Amino acid sequence: MQEEGQRCIICEHYKTEGILILSEYICDACEAEMIRTDATDAKYHFFIHQLKQIWMEKNV
Ligand SMILES: [Zn+2]
């Protein structure tokens, strides 16, 4: 089995539809969810946590 597309940094699934934010790939489903997500929602903190991990990896 071959993985197609790019790996989304949020859900970690391989998708062909998505966008690049800070050169990191986010699938369309997660992007839509990020836009919808209220800042007080727990999911927002999950997204930030995921993004921070990416940034820390890059800054090592
Ligand atoms: Zn995703």
N, CA, C, O and the ligand as a Tripos MOL2 file, in Angstrom:
@<TRIPOS>MOLECULE
protein
  241   239    61     0     0
PROTEIN
NO_CHARGES

@<TRIPOS>ATOM
      1 N           0.8410   -1.2030    0.0000 N.3       1 MET1
      2 CA          0.0000    0.0000    0.0000 C.3       1 MET1
      3 C           0.8730    1.2490    0.0000 C.2       1 MET1
      4 O           1.8660    1.3370    0.7220 O.2       1 MET1
      5 N           0.4850    2.1850   -0.8070 N.am      2 GLN2
      6 CA          1.2830    3.4010   -0.9490 C.3       2 GLN2
      7 C           0.5460    4.5970   -0.3590 C.2       2 GLN2
      8 O          -0.6440    4.7960   -0.6080 O.2       2 GLN2
      9 N           1.2730    5.3900    0.4260 N.am      3 GLU3
     10 CA          0.6900    6.6040    0.9870 C.3       3 GLU3
     11 C           0.6390    7.6780   -0.0920 C.2       3 GLU3
     12 O           1.6330    7.9390   -0.7690 O.2       3 GLU3
     13 N          -0.5060    8.2860   -0.2420 N.am      4 GLU4
     14 CA         -0.6270    9.3450   -1.2380 C.3       4 GLU4
     15 C          -0.8310   10.6900   -0.5840 C.2       4 GLU4
     16 O          -1.4090   10.7940    0.4980 O.2       4 GLU4
     17 N          -0.3550   11.7080   -1.2480 N.am      5 GLY5
     18 CA         -0.5190   13.0520   -0.7290 C.3       5 GLY5
     19 C           0.5100   13.3740    0.3340 C.2       5 GLY5
     20 O           1.5880   12.7800    0.3760 O.2       5 GLY5
     21 N           0.1670   14.3180    1.1910 N.am      6 GLN6
     22 CA          1.0850   14.7350    2.2370 C.3       6 GLN6
     23 C           0.4680   14.4280    3.5950 C.2       6 GLN6
     24 O          -0.7470   14.2880    3.7300 O.2       6 GLN6
     25 N           1.3490   14.3270    4.6130 N.am      7 ARG7
     26 CA          0.8370   13.9980    5.9400 C.3       7 ARG7
     27 C           0.4030   15.2650    6.6580 C.2       7 ARG7
     28 O           1.1880   16.1990    6.8260 O.2       7 ARG7
     29 N          -0.8350   15.2860    7.0730 N.am      8 CYS8
     30 CA         -1.3670   16.4220    7.8120 C.3       8 CYS8
     31 C          -0.7450   16.4510    9.2140 C.2       8 CYS8
     32 O          -0.6760   15.4220    9.8860 O.2       8 CYS8
     33 N          -0.2920   17.6380    9.6540 N.am      9 ILE9
     34 CA          0.3550   17.7200   10.9670 C.3       9 ILE9
     35 C          -0.6460   17.6300   12.1130 C.2       9 ILE9
     36 O          -0.2590   17.3900   13.2560 O.2       9 ILE9
     37 N          -1.9240   17.8200   11.8150 N.am     10 ILE10
     38 CA         -2.9390   17.7780   12.8670 C.3      10 ILE10
     39 C          -3.4740   16.3570   13.0600 C.2      10 ILE10
     40 O          -3.3700   15.8010   14.1540 O.2      10 ILE10
     41 N          -4.0360   15.7770   12.0230 N.am     11 CYS11
     42 CA         -4.6490   14.4550   12.1630 C.3      11 CYS11
     43 C          -3.6720   13.3470   11.7690 C.2      11 CYS11
     44 O          -3.9400   12.1700   12.0060 O.2      11 CYS11
     45 N          -2.5410   13.7200   11.1690 N.am     12 GLU12
     46 CA         -1.4820   12.7780   10.7770 C.3      12 GLU12
     47 C          -1.9320   11.7610    9.7450 C.2      12 GLU12
     48 O          -1.3430   10.6870    9.6200 O.2      12 GLU12
     49 N          -2.9830   12.1040    9.0040 N.am     13 HIS13
     50 CA         -3.4130   11.2570    7.9090 C.3      13 HIS13
     51 C          -2.8500   11.8080    6.6000 C.2      13 HIS13
     52 O          -2.5680   13.0000    6.4830 O.2      13 HIS13
     53 N          -2.6950   10.9390    5.6410 N.am     14 TYR14
     54 CA         -2.2190   11.3820    4.3340 C.3      14 TYR14
     55 C          -3.3970   11.8580    3.4950 C.2      14 TYR14
     56 O          -4.3470   11.1140    3.2500 O.2      14 TYR14
     57 N          -3.3170   13.1030    3.0640 N.am     15 LYS15
     58 CA         -4.4060   13.6960    2.2870 C.3      15 LYS15
     59 C          -3.8290   14.3590    1.0400 C.2      15 LYS15
     60 O          -2.6750   14.7840    1.0070 O.2      15 LYS15
     61 N          -4.6740   14.4280    0.0230 N.am     16 THR16
     62 CA         -4.2490   15.1130   -1.1980 C.3      16 THR16
     63 C          -4.8110   16.5230   -1.2730 C.2      16 THR16
     64 O          -4.3320   17.3570   -2.0430 O.2      16 THR16
     65 N          -5.8520   16.7840   -0.4480 N.am     17 GLU17
     66 CA         -6.4560   18.1140   -0.4420 C.3      17 GLU17
     67 C          -6.0640   18.8230    0.8460 C.2      17 GLU17
     68 O          -6.3450   18.3450    1.9450 O.2      17 GLU17
     69 N          -5.4040   19.9820    0.6920 N.am     18 GLY18
     70 CA         -5.0360   20.7030    1.9010 C.3      18 GLY18
     71 C          -4.2410   21.9380    1.5800 C.2      18 GLY18
     72 O          -4.0880   22.3090    0.4160 O.2      18 GLY18
     73 N          -3.7260   22.5880    2.6320 N.am     19 ILE19
     74 CA         -2.9690   23.8220    2.4690 C.3      19 ILE19
     75 C          -1.6590   23.7180    3.2250 C.2      19 ILE19
     76 O          -1.4890   22.8490    4.0810 O.2      19 ILE19
     77 N          -0.7400   24.6050    2.9060 N.am     20 LEU20
     78 CA          0.5200   24.6700    3.6310 C.3      20 LEU20
     79 C           0.5220   25.9310    4.5080 C.2      20 LEU20
     80 O           0.3040   27.0420    4.0260 O.2      20 LEU20
     81 N           0.7720   25.7270    5.8060 N.am     21 ILE21
     82 CA          0.9060   26.8540    6.7220 C.3      21 ILE21
     83 C           2.2950   26.7610    7.3320 C.2      21 ILE21
     84 O           2.6430   25.7520    7.9460 O.2      21 ILE21
     85 N           3.0840   27.8050    7.1650 N.am     22 LEU22
     86 CA          4.4700   27.7980    7.6580 C.3      22 LEU22
     87 C           5.2070   26.5730    7.1390 C.2      22 LEU22
     88 O           5.9700   25.9320    7.8620 O.2      22 LEU22
     89 N           4.9650   26.2650    5.8790 N.am     23 SER23
     90 CA          5.5540   25.1210    5.1850 C.3      23 SER23
     91 C           5.1470   23.7680    5.7700 C.2      23 SER23
     92 O           5.7430   22.7390    5.4500 O.2      23 SER23
     93 N           4.1290   23.7800    6.6270 N.am     24 GLU24
     94 CA          3.5940   22.5190    7.1440 C.3      24 GLU24
     95 C           2.2230   22.2760    6.5340 C.2      24 GLU24
     96 O           1.4370   23.2010    6.3280 O.2      24 GLU24
     97 N           1.9600   21.0080    6.2530 N.am     25 TYR25
     98 CA          0.7250   20.6560    5.5720 C.3      25 TYR25
     99 C          -0.4240   20.4280    6.5520 C.2      25 TYR25
    100 O          -0.2900   19.7210    7.5510 O.2      25 TYR25
    101 N          -1.5550   21.0520    6.2310 N.am     26 ILE26
    102 CA         -2.7760   20.8380    7.0110 C.3      26 ILE26
    103 C          -3.8800   20.4860    6.0260 C.2      26 ILE26
    104 O          -4.1330   21.2330    5.0800 O.2      26 ILE26
    105 N          -4.5420   19.3450    6.2450 N.am     27 CYS27
    106 CA         -5.5660   18.9080    5.3020 C.3      27 CYS27
    107 C          -6.7830   19.8250    5.3620 C.2      27 CYS27
    108 O          -6.9690   20.5750    6.3200 O.2      27 CYS27
    109 N          -7.5990   19.7500    4.3280 N.am     28 ASP28
    110 CA         -8.7390   20.6730    4.2480 C.3      28 ASP28
    111 C          -9.7120   20.4910    5.4030 C.2      28 ASP28
    112 O         -10.3100   21.4580    5.8730 O.2      28 ASP28
    113 N          -9.8700   19.2550    5.8600 N.am     29 ALA29
    114 CA        -10.7960   18.9850    6.9670 C.3      29 ALA29
    115 C         -10.3190   19.6680    8.2520 C.2      29 ALA29
    116 O         -11.1140   20.2800    8.9660 O.2      29 ALA29
    117 N          -9.0190   19.5620    8.5430 N.am     30 CYS30
    118 CA         -8.4790   20.1760    9.7450 C.3      30 CYS30
    119 C          -8.4400   21.6910    9.6200 C.2      30 CYS30
    120 O          -8.6600   22.4070   10.5970 O.2      30 CYS30
    121 N          -8.1620   22.1760    8.4190 N.am     31 GLU31
    122 CA         -8.1470   23.6180    8.2020 C.3      31 GLU31
    123 C          -9.5330   24.1940    8.4780 C.2      31 GLU31
    124 O          -9.6710   25.2100    9.1590 O.2      31 GLU31
    125 N         -10.5570   23.5310    7.9390 N.am     32 ALA32
    126 CA        -11.9350   23.9830    8.1490 C.3      32 ALA32
    127 C         -12.2680   23.9710    9.6300 C.2      32 ALA32
    128 O         -12.9570   24.8580   10.1350 O.2      32 ALA32
    129 N         -11.7680   22.9520   10.3190 N.am     33 GLU33
    130 CA        -12.0460   22.8310   11.7520 C.3      33 GLU33
    131 C         -11.3160   23.9240   12.5360 C.2      33 GLU33
    132 O         -11.8550   24.4770   13.4940 O.2      33 GLU33
    133 N         -10.0870   24.2250   12.1200 N.am     34 MET34
    134 CA         -9.3220   25.2880   12.7870 C.3      34 MET34
    135 C         -10.0260   26.6270   12.6660 C.2      34 MET34
    136 O         -10.0800   27.4090   13.6160 O.2      34 MET34
    137 N         -10.5640   26.8770   11.4790 N.am     35 ILE35
    138 CA        -11.2500   28.1440   11.2340 C.3      35 ILE35
    139 C         -12.5190   28.2360   12.0880 C.2      35 ILE35
    140 O         -12.8620   29.2980   12.6100 O.2      35 ILE35
    141 N         -13.2030   27.0990   12.2160 N.am     36 ARG36
    142 CA        -14.4400   27.0520   12.9950 C.3      36 ARG36
    143 C         -14.1860   27.1040   14.4970 C.2      36 ARG36
    144 O         -15.0140   27.5890   15.2680 O.2      36 ARG36
    145 N         -13.0200   26.5940   14.8930 N.am     37 THR37
    146 CA        -12.7570   26.3870   16.3160 C.3      37 THR37
    147 C         -12.7180   27.6920   17.1090 C.2      37 THR37
    148 O         -12.0170   28.6370   16.7450 O.2      37 THR37
    149 N         -13.4530   27.7220   18.1550 N.am     38 ASP38
    150 CA        -13.4510   28.8670   19.0550 C.3      38 ASP38
    151 C         -12.1770   28.8210   19.8970 C.2      38 ASP38
    152 O         -11.7000   27.7450   20.2570 O.2      38 ASP38
    153 N         -11.6420   29.9800   20.2020 N.am     39 ALA39
    154 CA        -10.3890   30.0510   20.9540 C.3      39 ALA39
    155 C         -10.5040   29.4390   22.3460 C.2      39 ALA39
    156 O          -9.4980   29.0650   22.9490 O.2      39 ALA39
    157 N         -11.7060   29.3400   22.8440 N.am     40 THR40
    158 CA        -11.8850   28.7650   24.1760 C.3      40 THR40
    159 C         -12.0770   27.2520   24.1120 C.2      40 THR40
    160 O         -12.0950   26.5670   25.1340 O.2      40 THR40
    161 N         -12.2180   26.7580   22.9080 N.am     41 ASP41
    162 CA        -12.4420   25.3320   22.7340 C.3      41 ASP41
    163 C         -11.1610   24.5570   23.0310 C.2      41 ASP41
    164 O         -10.0640   25.0120   22.7060 O.2      41 ASP41
    165 N         -11.3020   23.4040   23.6400 N.am     42 ALA42
    166 CA        -10.1400   22.5710   23.9710 C.3      42 ALA42
    167 C          -9.3640   22.1800   22.7240 C.2      42 ALA42
    168 O          -8.1470   21.9990   22.7710 O.2      42 ALA42
    169 N         -10.0710   22.0500   21.6110 N.am     43 LYS43
    170 CA         -9.4120   21.6570   20.3630 C.3      43 LYS43
    171 C          -8.4050   22.7070   19.9120 C.2      43 LYS43
    172 O          -7.3770   22.3810   19.3180 O.2      43 LYS43
    173 N          -8.7060   23.9570   20.1980 N.am     44 TYR44
    174 CA         -7.7880   25.0370   19.8430 C.3      44 TYR44
    175 C          -6.4350   24.7980   20.4900 C.2      44 TYR44
    176 O          -5.3910   24.9600   19.8580 O.2      44 TYR44
    177 N          -6.4680   24.4140   21.7510 N.am     45 HIS45
    178 CA         -5.2240   24.1620   22.4700 C.3      45 HIS45
    179 C          -4.4930   22.9520   21.9040 C.2      45 HIS45
    180 O          -3.2630   22.8960   21.9070 O.2      45 HIS45
    181 N          -5.2650   21.9870   21.4190 N.am     46 PHE46
    182 CA         -4.6660   20.8250   20.7790 C.3      46 PHE46
    183 C          -3.9430   21.2400   19.4960 C.2      46 PHE46
    184 O          -2.8300   20.7870   19.2280 O.2      46 PHE46
    185 N          -4.5770   22.0920   18.7170 N.am     47 PHE47
    186 CA         -3.9500   22.5700   17.4840 C.3      47 PHE47
    187 C          -2.6680   23.3270   17.7930 C.2      47 PHE47
    188 O          -1.6440   23.1130   17.1430 O.2      47 PHE47
    189 N          -2.7220   24.2060   18.7770 N.am     48 ILE48
    190 CA         -1.5460   24.9870   19.1350 C.3      48 ILE48
    191 C          -0.4290   24.0630   19.6110 C.2      48 ILE48
    192 O           0.7420   24.2600   19.2830 O.2      48 ILE48
    193 N          -0.8060   23.0660   20.3790 N.am     49 HIS49
    194 CA          0.1730   22.0910   20.8640 C.3      49 HIS49
    195 C           0.8600   21.3870   19.7020 C.2      49 HIS49
    196 O           2.0800   21.2250   19.6950 O.2      49 HIS49
    197 N           0.0630   20.9690   18.7170 N.am     50 GLN50
    198 CA          0.6150   20.2980   17.5440 C.3      50 GLN50
    199 C           1.5610   21.2320   16.7890 C.2      50 GLN50
    200 O           2.6470   20.8230   16.3770 O.2      50 GLN50
    201 N           1.1450   22.4830   16.6110 N.am     51 LEU51
    202 CA          1.9670   23.4480   15.8840 C.3      51 LEU51
    203 C           3.2610   23.7400   16.6380 C.2      51 LEU51
    204 O           4.3210   23.8710   16.0250 O.2      51 LEU51
    205 N           3.1800   23.8400   17.9440 N.am     52 LYS52
    206 CA          4.3680   24.1050   18.7560 C.3      52 LYS52
    207 C           5.3930   22.9930   18.6020 C.2      52 LYS52
    208 O           6.5970   23.2400   18.5370 O.2      52 LYS52
    209 N           4.8900   21.7610   18.5450 N.am     53 GLN53
    210 CA          5.7980   20.6260   18.3680 C.3      53 GLN53
    211 C           6.5720   20.7570   17.0620 C.2      53 GLN53
    212 O           7.7700   20.4810   17.0080 O.2      53 GLN53
    213 N           5.8740   21.1810   16.0110 N.am     54 ILE54
    214 CA          6.5110   21.3680   14.7110 C.3      54 ILE54
    215 C           7.5750   22.4550   14.8140 C.2      54 ILE54
    216 O           8.7010   22.2790   14.3490 O.2      54 ILE54
    217 N           7.2090   23.5780   15.4270 N.am     55 TRP55
    218 CA          8.1380   24.6890   15.5220 C.3      55 TRP55
    219 C           9.3590   24.3080   16.3480 C.2      55 TRP55
    220 O          10.4820   24.6850   16.0120 O.2      55 TRP55
    221 N           9.1440   23.5640   17.4240 N.am     56 MET56
    222 CA         10.2750   23.1490   18.2720 C.3      56 MET56
    223 C          11.2070   22.2220   17.5110 C.2      56 MET56
    224 O          12.4290   22.3090   17.6340 O.2      56 MET56
    225 N          10.6080   21.3210   16.7130 N.am     57 GLU57
    226 CA         11.4260   20.4140   15.9040 C.3      57 GLU57
    227 C          12.3310   21.2040   14.9690 C.2      57 GLU57
    228 O          13.5070   20.8850   14.7900 O.2      57 GLU57
    229 N          11.7460   22.2520   14.3740 N.am     58 LYS58
    230 CA         12.4910   23.0540   13.4030 C.3      58 LYS58
    231 C          13.5950   23.8740   14.0650 C.2      58 LYS58
    232 O          14.6240   24.1600   13.4530 O.2      58 LYS58
    233 N          13.3670   24.2510   15.3300 N.am     59 ASN59
    234 CA         14.3140   25.1420   15.9900 C.3      59 ASN59
    235 C          15.4330   24.4240   16.7420 C.2      59 ASN59
    236 O          16.3450   25.0550   17.2760 O.2      59 ASN59
    237 N          15.3460   23.0970   16.7730 N.am     60 VAL60
    238 CA         16.3900   22.3340   17.4640 C.3      60 VAL60
    239 C          17.7240   22.4980   16.7360 C.2      60 VAL60
    240 O          18.7320   21.9330   17.1600 O.2      60 VAL60
    241 ZN         -5.8720   16.7510    8.9800 Zn       61 ZN61
@<TRIPOS>BOND
     1     1     2 1
     2     2     3 1
     3     3     4 2
     4     3     5 am
     5     5     6 1
     6     6     7 1
     7     7     8 2
     8     7     9 am
     9     9    10 1
    10    10    11 1
    11    11    12 2
    12    11    13 am
    13    13    14 1
    14    14    15 1
    15    15    16 2
    16    15    17 am
    17    17    18 1
    18    18    19 1
    19    19    20 2
    20    19    21 am
    21    21    22 1
    22    22    23 1
    23    23    24 2
    24    23    25 am
    25    25    26 1
    26    26    27 1
    27    27    28 2
    28    27    29 am
    29    29    30 1
    30    30    31 1
    31    31    32 2
    32    31    33 am
    33    33    34 1
    34    34    35 1
    35    35    36 2
    36    35    37 am
    37    37    38 1
    38    38    39 1
    39    39    40 2
    40    39    41 am
    41    41    42 1
    42    42    43 1
    43    43    44 2
    44    43    45 am
    45    45    46 1
    46    46    47 1
    47    47    48 2
    48    47    49 am
    49    49    50 1
    50    50    51 1
    51    51    52 2
    52    51    53 am
    53    53    54 1
    54    54    55 1
    55    55    56 2
    56    55    57 am
    57    57    58 1
    58    58    59 1
    59    59    60 2
    60    59    61 am
    61    61    62 1
    62    62    63 1
    63    63    64 2
    64    63    65 am
    65    65    66 1
    66    66    67 1
    67    67    68 2
    68    67    69 am
    69    69    70 1
    70    70    71 1
    71    71    72 2
    72    71    73 am
    73    73    74 1
    74    74    75 1
    75    75    76 2
    76    75    77 am
    77    77    78 1
    78    78    79 1
    79    79    80 2
    80    79    81 am
    81    81    82 1
    82    82    83 1
    83    83    84 2
    84    83    85 am
    85    85    86 1
    86    86    87 1
    87    87    88 2
    88    87    89 am
    89    89    90 1
    90    90    91 1
    91    91    92 2
    92    91    93 am
    93    93    94 1
    94    94    95 1
    95    95    96 2
    96    95    97 am
    97    97    98 1
    98    98    99 1
    99    99   100 2
   100    99   101 am
   101   101   102 1
   102   102   103 1
   103   103   104 2
   104   103   105 am
   105   105   106 1
   106   106   107 1
   107   107   108 2
   108   107   109 am
   109   109   110 1
   110   110   111 1
   111   111   112 2
   112   111   113 am
   113   113   114 1
   114   114   115 1
   115   115   116 2
   116   115   117 am
   117   117   118 1
   118   118   119 1
   119   119   120 2
   120   119   121 am
   121   121   122 1
   122   122   123 1
   123   123   124 2
   124   123   125 am
   125   125   126 1
   126   126   127 1
   127   127   128 2
   128   127   129 am
   129   129   130 1
   130   130   131 1
   131   131   132 2
   132   131   133 am
   133   133   134 1
   134   134   135 1
   135   135   136 2
   136   135   137 am
   137   137   138 1
   138   138   139 1
   139   139   140 2
   140   139   141 am
   141   141   142 1
   142   142   143 1
   143   143   144 2
   144   143   145 am
   145   145   146 1
   146   146   147 1
   147   147   148 2
   148   147   149 am
   149   149   150 1
   150   150   151 1
   151   151   152 2
   152   151   153 am
   153   153   154 1
   154   154   155 1
   155   155   156 2
   156   155   157 am
   157   157   158 1
   158   158   159 1
   159   159   160 2
   160   159   161 am
   161   161   162 1
   162   162   163 1
   163   163   164 2
   164   163   165 am
   165   165   166 1
   166   166   167 1
   167   167   168 2
   168   167   169 am
   169   169   170 1
   170   170   171 1
   171   171   172 2
   172   171   173 am
   173   173   174 1
   174   174   175 1
   175   175   176 2
   176   175   177 am
   177   177   178 1
   178   178   179 1
   179   179   180 2
   180   179   181 am
   181   181   182 1
   182   182   183 1
   183   183   184 2
   184   183   185 am
   185   185   186 1
   186   186   187 1
   187   187   188 2
   188   187   189 am
   189   189   190 1
   190   190   191 1
   191   191   192 2
   192   191   193 am
   193   193   194 1
   194   194   195 1
   195   195   196 2
   196   195   197 am
   197   197   198 1
   198   198   199 1
   199   199   200 2
   200   199   201 am
   201   201   202 1
   202   202   203 1
   203   203   204 2
   204   203   205 am
   205   205   206 1
   206   206   207 1
   207   207   208 2
   208   207   209 am
   209   209   210 1
   210   210   211 1
   211   211   212 2
   212   211   213 am
   213   213   214 1
   214   214   215 1
   215   215   216 2
   216   215   217 am
   217   217   218 1
   218   218   219 1
   219   219   220 2
   220   219   221 am
   221   221   222 1
   222   222   223 1
   223   223   224 2
   224   223   225 am
   225   225   226 1
   226   226   227 1
   227   227   228 2
   228   227   229 am
   229   229   230 1
   230   230   231 1
   231   231   232 2
   232   231   233 am
   233   233   234 1
   234   234   235 1
   235   235   236 2
   236   235   237 am
   237   237   238 1
   238   238   239 1
   239   239   240 2
@<TRIPOS>SUBSTRUCTURE
     1 MET1         2 RESIDUE 1 A MET
     2 GLN2         6 RESIDUE 1 A GLN
     3 GLU3        10 RESIDUE 1 A GLU
     4 GLU4        14 RESIDUE 1 A GLU
     5 GLY5        18 RESIDUE 1 A GLY
     6 GLN6        22 RESIDUE 1 A GLN
     7 ARG7        26 RESIDUE 1 A ARG
     8 CYS8        30 RESIDUE 1 A CYS
     9 ILE9        34 RESIDUE 1 A ILE
    10 ILE10       38 RESIDUE 1 A ILE
    11 CYS11       42 RESIDUE 1 A CYS
    12 GLU12       46 RESIDUE 1 A GLU
    13 HIS13       50 RESIDUE 1 A HIS
    14 TYR14       54 RESIDUE 1 A TYR
    15 LYS15       58 RESIDUE 1 A LYS
    16 THR16       62 RESIDUE 1 A THR
    17 GLU17       66 RESIDUE 1 A GLU
    18 GLY18       70 RESIDUE 1 A GLY
    19 ILE19       74 RESIDUE 1 A ILE
    20 LEU20       78 RESIDUE 1 A LEU
    21 ILE21       82 RESIDUE 1 A ILE
    22 LEU22       86 RESIDUE 1 A LEU
    23 SER23       90 RESIDUE 1 A SER
    24 GLU24       94 RESIDUE 1 A GLU
    25 TYR25       98 RESIDUE 1 A TYR
    26 ILE26      102 RESIDUE 1 A ILE
    27 CYS27      106 RESIDUE 1 A CYS
    28 ASP28      110 RESIDUE 1 A ASP
    29 ALA29      114 RESIDUE 1 A ALA
    30 CYS30      118 RESIDUE 1 A CYS
    31 GLU31      122 RESIDUE 1 A GLU
    32 ALA32      126 RESIDUE 1 A ALA
    33 GLU33      130 RESIDUE 1 A GLU
    34 MET34      134 RESIDUE 1 A MET
    35 ILE35      138 RESIDUE 1 A ILE
    36 ARG36      142 RESIDUE 1 A ARG
    37 THR37      146 RESIDUE 1 A THR
    38 ASP38      150 RESIDUE 1 A ASP
    39 ALA39      154 RESIDUE 1 A ALA
    40 THR40      158 RESIDUE 1 A THR
    41 ASP41      162 RESIDUE 1 A ASP
    42 ALA42      166 RESIDUE 1 A ALA
    43 LYS43      170 RESIDUE 1 A LYS
    44 TYR44      174 RESIDUE 1 A TYR
    45 HIS45      178 RESIDUE 1 A HIS
    46 PHE46      182 RESIDUE 1 A PHE
    47 PHE47      186 RESIDUE 1 A PHE
    48 ILE48      190 RESIDUE 1 A ILE
    49 HIS49      194 RESIDUE 1 A HIS
    50 GLN50      198 RESIDUE 1 A GLN
    51 LEU51      202 RESIDUE 1 A LEU
    52 LYS52      206 RESIDUE 1 A LYS
    53 GLN53      210 RESIDUE 1 A GLN
    54 ILE54      214 RESIDUE 1 A ILE
    55 TRP55      218 RESIDUE 1 A TRP
    56 MET56      222 RESIDUE 1 A MET
    57 GLU57      226 RESIDUE 1 A GLU
    58 LYS58      230 RESIDUE 1 A LYS
    59 ASN59      234 RESIDUE 1 A ASN
    60 VAL60      238 RESIDUE 1 A VAL
    61 ZN61       241 GROUP 0 **** ****
